[in-house]
Amino acid sequence: MVLRVTQGMIQSQLLSNISNNVKRMSVSQNQLSTGRKINKPSDDPVGITYALRYRSEISINDQYQRNIDAAKSAVDHTDTVLSQINDVMQRAKELTVQGLNGTNPQSALDAIGIEMGQLYETAVGLGNDQLNGKYTFNGQFTDKQPYSIATASVDIPDDQKINYQVSAGITIPINQTGNDVFGAPDTTTNPNNDNLFKILKGLQDAFSPSPPGTPANLTVAKGLMTDLSKRFDNFQTVRSEVGARANRIDLMDNRLKDLDVNLTDLSSKTEDADMAETITNLKTDENVYQASLSTGAKIIQPSLIDFLR
């Protein structure tokens, strides 16, 4: 059976082909204008699932990166304050050794006692250090001042750690508690000779006791010198922990940045259009479209009127 091809069929097929050519050209133009080869789920149903997964992982990684940045800032600041506390302790040791050499007149010992008082106040000020309005050495109670000038040696700061999550299942504490740095409080129920505030106050009183003119108690000062050395050794352990923590944060930071580069590259390969290829496809689609219009003009031009002339 011979199929009769009518003019209407030719025109219908022509319009369908032109419409398909326009659609292909529209897709290429859309990809070129957006820079993406996936602009809606129907463009690539499989690819969109990977794209959404990569976007989610990049978003999570960005939050981890923000946590890392905050942790790095807190740990670096803590290290700076610990360095200042170290200077206070070093100066206290120097003054104590100087005061115990047995050749100082009482006036010199009084001067040492006065400076010890200044060191005590400096240590209390560092114990109340703040970063962004939050107290550094009061555990999780960052809105409360941990120490006061009058009662620093018996004040009880919070001893809880503040942990930041820096990767899946990995948390890093960003703070050191006051008990770690200055020693546990010296209370009646729990006496502690390792408390830095108690030591500095004791050295002040030992070298320059009240009332003025009272001879210095070098025996007490010698015992406090031993306590100061013990506190200094424990303090160095804390500084080592902070340094190790800073190194770990740096390693995690580098790992997250490498992961971000990899995820971004995978996302780009999945979603982003190859601009050179897209431009080539667009020019090809335009040429095909122009050719279809030209061919169509020639096909549908003849009519019955043309043959009746």
C-alpha positions in Angstrom: 0.0 0.0 0.0 1.4 3.3 -1.0 1.3 6.1 1.6 0.1 9.4 0.1 2.2 12.3 1.4 0.1 15.4 1.5 1.2 19.0 1.7 -0.2 19.2 5.2 2.0 16.3 6.3 5.0 17.9 4.9 4.3 21.2 6.7 3.5 19.4 10.0 6.8 17.5 9.8 8.7 20.7 8.9 7.2 22.6 11.9 8.0 19.7 14.2 11.6 19.6 13.1 11.9 23.4 13.4 10.4 23.3 16.9 13.0 20.6 17.9 15.8 22.7 16.5 14.6 25.7 18.5 14.4 23.6 21.7 18.0 22.4 21.2 19.1 25.9 20.5 17.2 27.2 23.6 18.9 24.5 25.8 22.4 25.6 24.5 21.6 29.2 25.0 20.3 28.5 28.6 23.5 26.6 29.4 25.6 29.3 28.0 23.8 32.1 29.9 23.8 30.2 33.3 27.1 28.5 32.9 25.5 25.2 34.1 24.5 22.1 32.2 22.0 21.1 34.8 19.4 23.9 35.3 16.5 21.7 36.3 16.2 18.0 37.5 15.0 16.8 34.1 18.2 18.0 32.4 20.0 15.1 34.1 18.1 13.1 36.8 21.1 11.1 37.8 23.5 14.0 37.8 21.2 16.2 39.9 21.4 13.6 42.8 25.2 13.8 42.8 25.0 17.6 42.5 22.7 17.9 45.5 24.9 15.5 47.5 28.0 17.6 46.7 26.2 20.8 47.6 25.2 19.3 50.9 28.8 18.2 51.7 30.2 21.5 50.7 27.7 23.3 53.0 28.7 21.0 55.9 32.3 21.5 55.1 31.8 25.3 55.2 30.4 25.0 58.7 33.3 22.9 59.8 35.6 25.5 58.3 33.9 28.2 60.3 34.3 26.1 63.5 38.0 25.7 62.7 38.4 29.4 62.2 36.7 30.1 65.5 38.7 27.4 67.3 42.0 28.7 65.8 41.2 32.2 67.0 40.4 31.0 70.5 43.4 28.7 70.9 45.8 31.4 69.5 44.4 33.9 71.9 44.8 31.5 74.8 48.4 30.8 73.8 49.1 34.5 73.8 47.6 35.0 77.3 49.5 31.9 78.6 52.7 33.5 77.3 51.9 36.6 79.4 51.2 34.5 82.4 54.5 32.7 81.8 56.2 36.1 82.0 54.6 36.8 85.3 55.7 33.5 86.8 59.3 34.0 85.4 59.5 37.4 87.0 58.1 36.0 90.3 60.9 33.3 90.3 63.5 35.9 89.5 62.4 38.1 92.4 62.1 35.2 94.8 65.7 34.0 94.0 66.9 37.6 94.4 65.1 37.9 97.7 66.5 34.7 99.1 70.1 35.4 98.5 70.5 36.6 102.0 72.2 39.9 101.2 69.2 42.2 100.8 68.3 44.9 103.3 64.6 45.0 104.4 64.0 48.0 102.2 64.9 45.8 99.1 62.7 43.0 100.4 59.9 45.5 100.8 60.4 46.5 97.2 60.2 42.9 96.1 57.0 42.4 98.1 55.5 45.5 96.4 56.3 44.1 93.0 55.0 40.7 94.0 51.7 42.5 94.8 51.7 44.0 91.3 52.4 40.5 89.8 49.5 39.1 91.8 47.1 41.7 90.4 48.4 41.2 86.9 47.8 37.4 87.3 44.3 38.0 88.5 43.7 40.4 85.5 45.0 37.7 83.1 42.8 35.1 84.9 39.8 37.4 84.0 40.9 37.7 80.3 38.2 38.1 77.8 37.9 37.4 74.0 34.8 38.9 72.3 33.2 39.5 75.6 33.7 35.9 76.8 35.9 35.0 79.8 38.7 32.7 78.6 39.4 30.7 81.8 35.9 30.1 83.2 35.0 26.9 81.4 31.5 27.0 79.9 30.4 29.9 82.1 32.0 32.4 79.7 29.6 35.2 80.8 30.8 35.2 84.5 34.1 36.6 85.8 36.1 33.7 87.4 38.4 35.6 89.8 38.4 38.7 92.0 41.3 40.5 93.5 40.3 39.8 97.1 39.5 36.1 96.8 41.3 34.8 93.7 43.1 31.9 95.5 39.8 30.5 96.8 37.6 31.3 93.8 36.2 28.2 92.0 36.0 28.6 88.2 34.1 26.3 86.0 36.2 23.3 84.8 34.2 22.2 81.8 35.7 22.2 78.3 34.1 23.9 75.3 34.3 21.5 72.3 34.0 22.5 68.7 33.2 19.9 66.0 35.7 20.2 63.2 34.8 17.1 61.2 32.4 14.2 61.2 32.8 12.6 64.7 35.8 14.8 65.6 35.7 17.5 68.3 38.4 19.7 69.7 38.4 21.5 73.0 39.2 25.1 72.5 39.7 26.3 76.1 41.9 25.8 79.1 40.2 26.1 82.5 41.4 28.3 85.3 42.3 25.3 87.4 44.6 24.0 84.7 46.4 27.3 84.3 46.5 28.7 87.9 46.0 25.6 90.0 43.0 24.3 91.9 41.5 26.8 94.4 42.9 26.7 98.0 39.8 25.9 100.1 39.4 24.7 103.6 38.1 21.3 102.4 40.7 21.0 99.7 43.9 22.8 100.6 46.2 23.4 97.6 49.7 24.9 97.7 49.9 24.8 93.9 47.6 27.8 93.4 49.4 30.6 91.7 47.4 33.3 93.4 48.1 31.9 96.8 51.8 31.6 96.0 52.1 35.2 94.7 50.1 36.6 97.6 52.2 34.5 100.0 55.4 35.8 98.6 54.2 39.4 98.8 53.4 38.9 102.5 56.6 36.9 103.2 58.9 39.6 101.8 57.0 42.6 103.0 54.8 41.6 105.9 52.5 43.9 107.8 52.9 46.1 109.7 55.7 48.0 107.8 59.2 47.3 109.2 58.4 43.8 110.2 61.3 41.5 109.2 60.7 39.3 106.1 59.9 35.7 106.6 62.5 34.1 104.3 61.7 30.6 105.5 58.1 30.9 104.2 59.4 32.5 101.0 61.7 29.5 100.5 58.8 27.1 100.8 56.7 29.2 98.4 59.6 29.1 95.9 59.3 25.3 95.8 55.5 25.6 95.3 56.1 28.2 92.5 58.5 25.8 90.7 55.9 23.1 90.9 53.2 25.4 89.5 55.6 26.5 86.8 56.2 22.9 85.7 52.5 22.1 85.6 51.9 25.3 83.7 54.4 24.3 81.0 52.5 21.1 80.5 49.4 23.2 79.9 51.2 25.3 77.4 52.4 22.1 75.6 48.8 20.9 75.3 47.7 24.2 73.9 50.6 24.1 71.3 49.7 20.5 70.3 46.1 21.5 70.0 47.0 24.5 67.8 49.0 22.1 65.5 46.1 19.7 65.3 43.7 22.5 64.3 46.2 23.6 61.6 46.2 20.0 60.2 42.4 19.9 60.3 42.3 23.3 58.6 44.5 22.1 55.7 42.5 18.9 55.4 39.2 20.8 55.2 40.6 23.1 52.6 41.8 20.2 50.5 38.4 18.5 50.9 36.6 21.7 49.8 38.7 21.9 46.7 37.9 18.3 45.8 34.2 18.7 46.5 34.1 21.9 44.5 35.8 20.3 41.6 33.4 17.3 41.6 30.4 19.7 41.8 31.8 21.7 38.9 32.3 18.6 36.8 28.7 17.5 37.5 26.9 20.8 37.2 29.0 23.3 35.2 28.9 23.5 31.5 31.9 23.2 29.3 31.8 26.7 27.8 33.9 25.9 24.7 31.7 22.8 24.0 28.5 24.8 24.7 29.4 27.6 22.4 30.2 25.1 19.6 26.9 23.3 20.2 25.1 26.6 20.1 26.6 27.6 16.8 25.8 24.2 15.4 22.2 24.4 16.6 21.9 27.9 15.1 23.2 26.7 11.7 20.8 23.7 11.7 18.0 26.0 12.7 18.8 28.5 9.9 19.1 25.6 7.4 15.7 24.1 8.5 14.1 27.5 7.9 15.7 27.9 4.5 14.7 24.4 3.5 11.2 24.9 4.8 10.8 28.1 2.8 11.6 26.2 -0.4 9.3 23.3 0.5 6.2 25.2 1.4 6.6 27.9 -1.2 4.8 26.2 -4.1 1.0 26.3 -3.8 -2.0 25.6 -6.2 -2.0 29.3 -7.2 1.5 28.9 -8.4 0.5 26.2 -10.8 -2.6 28.1 -12.0 -0.6 31.1 -13.2 
